[in-house]
Amino acid sequence: MPRTHSGALELDRMTWPEIRAGIDAGRDTVVVAFGATEQHGPHLPLGTDAMIGDHLARLVADRLGAFLAPTVRVGCSRHHLAFAGTLSLEDATFHAIVADHVRSLARSGFRRIVLLPTHGGNFAPLAAALEQLGPVEGARIDALTDVTALLEIALIGEREFGIALGDGGLHAGEWETSLILAIAPDLVRTGAAEPGYTGDPAAALGALFAGSIEDVAANGVIGDPRESSTAHGERYWAAAVDLVLERIGGTEA
């Protein structure tokens, strides 16, 4: 029978002997999110993807009975650099950060390392980083690297709430705004919410990664956030956790 544990343990709030004792007791899974600091239209803060990373990683770690590592708060965001405040890493820098995190965690004794990108621009660089890294002795690495997973949330909005896929969008649209309303409503400038590009999300994805999001939407929004709500966000959060656990291979640590 597999060993089971409950609740996430936050590395930042623990001492090394406490962490060592937890690993020795069989709690040897750790979850790391890779977010971003980038524009999210006129209504959401630059920390949106990092905050989504904080919350998603905690929920996943809770379900896995795992440790929770600090979120990496800057990602590959060159396609947002035209907007004030955006920070971005070059792919090679990101690759090195991923590799150093994985090696450090494996050295600590973690046997399962779960990597969760919560910014669309991090998915492909994460896959490339892991390909370059190769196997890490003693550690299993489970990573979410398929950016189309984001479309699953938009599809829930369409099926259950009648939100058109174009309005759900992929960046600062209905579903992403709803996620933030559910965890940090005071940071959403609802009066400033306005639609951006509301066409085919898949077409927008290709266009923005090929150039800049400003080529797709002058206000930096792909979608229409005006139908977002806390209730929608709560549903999307539940779905996101289930989606991650399904994609990374179940709930057992």
Helices and strands as residue ranges (DSSP letters): E 9-10, G 11-13, H 16-24, E 29-34, H 48-64, E 67-68, G 78-80, H 91-108, E 112-117, G 120-122, H 123-133, E 140-143, H 149-161, H 165-168, H 174-183, G 185-187, G 190-192, H 201-210, G 213-215, G 225-227, H 230-248
